[in-house]
């Protein structure tokens, strides 16, 4: 789930950049890897398809919630985390973390993520 939050913000900040083909290839790669991991666990084709549909729908649902993230007030942001992550306490910590993460994404060019940069700090 947390991975999908990161991914949703990543796509939000880089979808309008020049290299849309790269973003699409990255999206395809991520879901190919998730599918391979599910298959590696030993699930059959029918279960894999069902889980993949669930994951794709979940990511798009998160992306929809984050689309107007900057215009949403504090309580609504906390409600988004409560909706997706069933934690009653410390949702503020998630919010604080993702505020820092989104600030970092907004200030960092896409090619910083495409090269062998290992030490991302935000």
CORSULPE-V648007 format. One record per backbone hydrogen bond with DSSP energy under -0.5 kcal/mol. CO is the residue of the C=O (numbers start at 0). NH is the residue of the N-H. Records with the same first field share a line. If there is no record, write none. Layout:
CO=NH + NH
This chain:
0=4
1=5
2=6
3=7
4=8
5=9
6=10
7=11
8=12
9=13
10=14
13=16
17=19
18=22
19=23
20=24
21=25
22=26
23=27
24=28
25=29
26=30
27=31
28=32
29=33
30=34
31=35
32=36
33=37
34=38
35=39
36=40
37=41 + 42
38=41
43=47
44=48
45=49
46=50
47=51
48=52
49=53
50=54
51=55
52=56
53=57
54=58
55=59
56=60
57=61
58=62
59=63
60=64
61=65
62=66
63=66
65=68
67=70 + 71
68=71
72=76
73=77
74=78
75=79
76=80
77=81
78=82
79=83
80=84
83=85
84=86
89=92 + 93
90=94
91=95
92=96
93=97
94=98
95=99
96=100
97=101
98=102
99=103
100=104
101=105
102=106
103=106 + 107
104=107
108=111
109=112 + 113
110=114
114=116
115=117
117=119
118=120
